[in-house]
Amino acid sequence: MSIWHWLIVLVIVVLVFGTKRLGNVGKDLGEAVKGFKKGLQDDDDKKPSGQLPDERRDNGSTTSQRDDEHTPR
């Protein structure tokens, strides 16, 4: 399709919908894209640091205590 085809389509769309409605659609689309990008950036900020806490440090148990817990009786 040539540029003239696209210009004719654009003129018909403007005549059917009007410039005000097209402006509102463009504004809504722009806000949606901004919100999507912000959502992606927020997800990146919430990613874990890549290091899990060590269980032995968290609950204060030692390795020998852990081995005793798992020994069958």
C-alpha positions as CSV (number, residue, x, y, z in Angstrom):
1,M,0.0,0.0,0.0
2,S,1.3,3.4,-0.9
3,I,1.2,6.6,1.3
4,W,-1.9,7.8,-0.6
5,H,-3.8,4.7,0.6
6,W,-2.9,5.4,4.2
7,L,-3.8,9.1,3.9
8,I,-7.2,8.2,2.6
9,V,-7.8,5.7,5.4
10,L,-6.7,8.3,7.9
11,V,-9.1,10.9,6.5
12,I,-12.0,8.4,6.6
13,V,-11.2,7.5,10.2
14,V,-11.1,11.1,11.3
15,L,-14.4,11.8,9.6
16,V,-16.1,8.8,11.2
17,F,-14.7,9.1,14.7
18,G,-13.8,12.8,15.0
19,T,-10.6,14.4,16.3
20,K,-11.8,14.6,19.9
21,R,-12.5,10.9,20.2
22,L,-9.3,10.0,18.5
23,G,-7.4,12.3,20.8
24,N,-8.9,10.6,23.9
25,V,-8.1,7.2,22.5
26,G,-4.5,8.3,21.9
27,K,-4.2,9.7,25.4
28,D,-5.7,6.6,27.0
29,L,-3.3,4.4,25.0
30,G,-0.3,6.5,26.1
31,E,-1.3,6.2,29.8
32,A,-1.7,2.5,29.4
33,V,1.8,2.1,28.0
34,K,3.3,4.3,30.8
35,G,1.5,2.2,33.4
36,F,2.7,-1.0,31.8
37,K,6.3,0.3,31.8
38,K,6.0,1.4,35.4
39,G,4.7,-2.0,36.3
40,L,7.7,-3.7,34.7
41,Q,10.1,-1.5,36.6
42,D,8.3,-2.1,39.9
43,D,8.6,-5.9,39.4
44,D,12.4,-5.5,38.8
45,D,12.7,-3.6,42.1
46,K,11.0,-6.5,44.0
47,K,13.3,-9.2,42.8
48,P,15.2,-11.1,45.5
49,S,18.8,-10.2,46.1
50,G,19.9,-13.7,45.0
51,Q,21.0,-14.9,48.4
52,L,18.9,-17.0,50.7
53,P,19.4,-16.7,54.5
54,D,21.4,-19.5,56.1
55,E,19.0,-21.7,58.2
56,R,21.7,-22.5,60.8
57,R,22.1,-18.8,61.6
58,D,18.4,-18.1,61.7
59,N,17.3,-20.7,64.3
60,G,20.6,-20.9,66.3
61,S,21.0,-24.7,66.0
62,T,24.4,-26.3,65.3
63,T,25.3,-29.0,62.8
64,S,25.6,-31.7,65.5
65,Q,22.1,-30.8,66.8
66,R,20.7,-31.2,63.3
67,D,22.3,-34.6,62.7
68,D,20.8,-35.8,66.0
69,E,17.3,-34.7,64.8
70,H,17.5,-36.8,61.6
71,T,18.9,-39.9,63.2
72,P,16.3,-42.8,63.3
73,R,15.5,-44.1,66.7
